[in-house]
């Protein structure tokens, strides 16, 4: 006859090794369990373990089991009569087949245990996170090292490109194909004229309108033409053009070269004995370097023309008088400053875009990451060098 017996068991609080000792005691290694063996009793608030076993027994063992259970229950009652949580453990003799083994943890811990846990959690949550100054300094050092490595790599990239181009000139050859130069010049120059002109026109309108209304309070609205002309010629024209070309042409160069790098076209060019820097990078850099001052001039003219319209409509300044005011305000040094900035920005944008394109890794995803990095790096570099240029120019050429 088969009989399923449920055994309720109280054990000591969960500690390291507690589960293993419980396994040893229950005879999970194939050994029989001694009759009447007792496990430690639980006080209120301690955790409980409940095990459910199904055992195979025969009818001849029922009497001995009942006698054993009654004796053990009497022993538990005599040992701890005041403990309400004292439950005896009934363990039956004979070998058994393990069918299920489920541990249940008591859901009613003691009040002191709950308060201690809450206090520990509160102390942990309120404790401020201490920043390790060594880690902070280490991170700054790593960032500085990575930045200097990138700057050095970009510098030698430009040097190697110039070296290959000049070496071809010394041999009596052209540094790059003229067809490539004109193709990139058309894309970077002619294709960017509408964008640069339109943005500069709107910005010139806004600047003339705002500054004119402020100066009109003091009767000095005639200063608007000179203010707009100087601002765009020295500062806003090259800077605005550099930002737009970094977003438009720089991203295009990076995506093209990055795709060629991923598709191993650059390696194929090297295998043919053609220097990739001279063949791919040099025409792009020269085209953007040469066309940047022209686009800055387009930006200046568009902004000044927009300012003349605002001056004529709102401030009653005739066009001829406007031109005279612009010529009186502008100096040669202002024009030279704008041209030098334009050359510098064109060189930086093209170098960064080509460098990012030829260092792409990671397939199509890497091309997207490199393109984004190229635009962000180029714009940041242009603004930074513009500020540095202004500081140096004002300090040494006041």
Buried (B, 14 or more C-beta within 10 A) or exposed (E): EEBEBEBEBBBBEEEEEBEEEBEEBBBEEEEEBEBBEEBEBBBEBBBBBBBBBBBEBEEEBEEEBEEBBEEBEEEBEEEEEEBEBBBBBBBBBBEBEEEEEEBEEBEEBEEEEEEEEEEEEEEEEEEEEEEEEEEEEEEEEEEEEEEEEBEEEBEEBBEBBBBBBEEBEEEEEEBBEEEBBEBBBEBBBEEBBEBBBEBBBEBBBBBBBEBBEEBBEEEEBBBBBBBBBBBBBBBBBBBBBBBBBBBBBBBBBBBBBBBBBBEEBBEEBEEEEEBBBBBBBBBBBBBBBBBBBBBBBBBBBBBBBBBBBBBBEBBEBEEEBBBEBBEEBBEEEBBEBBBBBBBBBBBBBBBBBBBBBBBBEEEEEBBBBBBEBBBEBBBEBBBEBBEEBBEEBEEEEE
